[in-house]
Amino acid sequence: MIVVNTETIPGREIAEAIGLVQGNTIRAKHVGRDIAAGFKNLVGGELRGYTELLTEARRQALERMLAQAKQLSADGVVNVRFTTSAVTGGAAELYAYGTAVRLAPAAGARYE
């Protein structure tokens, strides 16, 4: 499946726009990460625990979005976006969304 954050895919035409697909996850902070982040705030630098948390959340939201696209027999998802929002004081949602499409070769495109 082709997944892009653009409206078009080079060499392909959108034969059919199926509709919105989405995936999300809500993650809570971990007290151990909070303690480490507190120390890191004193000296500066990357908060690796939170970086890992958000990387995993993006991966899971993307997987859920792609699973929904596959259920709709999509060939690709265009205009993919990610957004976050606070759910409570200690948890945030990561949301991935895009438009599921069926693709066809662009006129004159050659594939081997």
Backbone torsions as a table, in degrees:
resi	resn	phi	psi	omega
1	MET	NA	134.9	178.7
2	ILE	-91.1	129.2	-178.9
3	VAL	-127.9	121.2	-178.1
4	VAL	-137.6	159.2	176.4
5	ASN	-100.2	16.1	177.0
6	THR	-106.6	169.2	-179.4
7	GLU	-82.0	-19.1	-178.1
8	THR	-131.2	165.8	177.0
9	ILE	-124.4	118.9	-178.9
10	PRO	-55.5	133.8	178.7
11	GLY	82.5	-0.6	-179.8
12	ARG	-130.6	152.6	172.4
13	GLU	-114.9	147.6	175.3
14	ILE	-84.1	108.3	-179.8
15	ALA	-77.7	-32.5	-178.7
16	GLU	-156.0	131.0	171.9
17	ALA	-91.5	116.2	-176.1
18	ILE	-82.0	-41.6	178.4
19	GLY	142.7	-177.6	-177.4
20	LEU	-66.4	133.9	169.7
21	VAL	-124.6	150.9	-173.8
22	GLN	-151.3	157.5	174.6
23	GLY	-151.4	145.8	179.5
24	ASN	-147.1	165.3	172.4
25	THR	-151.5	148.5	176.4
26	ILE	-117.1	125.5	-177.2
27	ARG	-119.8	140.4	177.5
28	ALA	-102.3	150.0	176.0
29	LYS	-69.0	156.0	179.9
30	HIS	-111.8	133.9	-176.0
31	VAL	-57.4	-35.9	177.8
32	GLY	-64.0	-40.1	177.4
33	ARG	-66.6	-37.5	179.5
34	ASP	-63.9	-40.2	179.2
35	ILE	-65.5	-46.5	178.9
36	ALA	-62.5	-39.4	178.9
37	ALA	-65.3	-37.0	177.7
38	GLY	-61.4	-42.7	176.7
39	PHE	-66.4	-40.2	-178.6
40	LYS	-65.5	-32.1	177.7
41	ASN	-63.2	-25.9	179.0
42	LEU	-72.5	-35.7	-174.8
43	VAL	-111.7	-12.5	-179.5
44	GLY	85.9	165.7	178.6
45	GLY	119.5	177.6	-178.2
46	GLU	-70.8	138.5	174.1
47	LEU	-91.6	84.1	-171.9
48	ARG	-59.9	-35.8	179.0
49	GLY	-60.7	-41.7	178.3
50	TYR	-73.8	-35.0	176.2
51	THR	-60.1	-45.8	178.5
52	GLU	-63.3	-41.1	179.6
53	LEU	-60.6	-46.1	-178.8
54	LEU	-71.9	-35.3	177.0
55	THR	-62.0	-45.4	178.4
56	GLU	-65.0	-39.8	179.2
57	ALA	-64.2	-42.5	177.5
58	ARG	-62.1	-43.4	179.9
59	ARG	-60.7	-45.4	-177.3
60	GLN	-68.4	-41.3	178.1
61	ALA	-63.1	-41.7	178.6
62	LEU	-63.8	-44.4	178.1
63	GLU	-59.1	-41.5	-179.7
64	ARG	-67.8	-38.0	176.9
65	MET	-64.4	-44.5	-179.8
66	LEU	-65.9	-34.8	176.9
67	ALA	-62.9	-40.2	177.8
68	GLN	-66.0	-40.3	178.2
69	ALA	-63.0	-40.9	178.9
70	LYS	-63.6	-38.5	177.8
71	GLN	-61.3	-27.2	179.7
72	LEU	-92.6	7.4	-178.4
73	SER	59.2	38.9	178.5
74	ALA	-79.9	151.0	173.9
75	ASP	-94.7	-19.9	-176.7
76	GLY	-162.9	170.8	174.6
77	VAL	-133.3	124.2	-180.0
78	VAL	-110.9	163.2	178.0
79	ASN	59.2	40.0	-177.8
80	VAL	-70.2	135.2	179.3
81	ARG	-136.4	154.9	174.1
82	PHE	-122.5	145.2	175.0
83	THR	-145.1	156.9	177.5
84	THR	-128.5	155.2	174.5
85	SER	-153.7	148.5	177.5
86	ALA	-77.4	133.4	178.0
87	VAL	-99.9	-47.4	173.4
88	THR	-139.6	-176.5	180.0
89	GLY	-59.6	-27.8	-175.8
90	GLY	-118.2	11.9	-177.8
91	ALA	-141.4	150.3	179.2
92	ALA	-137.1	150.3	175.9
93	GLU	-99.8	138.6	169.8
94	LEU	-114.9	126.5	-172.2
95	TYR	-123.9	128.8	176.3
96	ALA	-116.3	137.8	179.7
97	TYR	-150.8	158.0	178.9
98	GLY	-171.9	-174.5	-180.0
99	THR	-108.3	119.9	177.0
100	ALA	-75.3	136.5	-177.5
101	VAL	-137.2	159.3	167.3
102	ARG	-107.4	136.3	-172.4
103	LEU	-110.5	156.3	172.8
104	ALA	-137.3	154.5	175.9
105	PRO	-61.5	141.5	176.2
106	ALA	-67.8	151.6	178.1
107	ALA	-55.2	126.0	179.2
108	GLY	83.6	-3.9	179.6
109	ALA	-76.1	142.2	179.2
110	ARG	-120.1	133.9	177.5
111	TYR	-125.5	140.9	178.9
112	GLU	-102.7	NA	NA
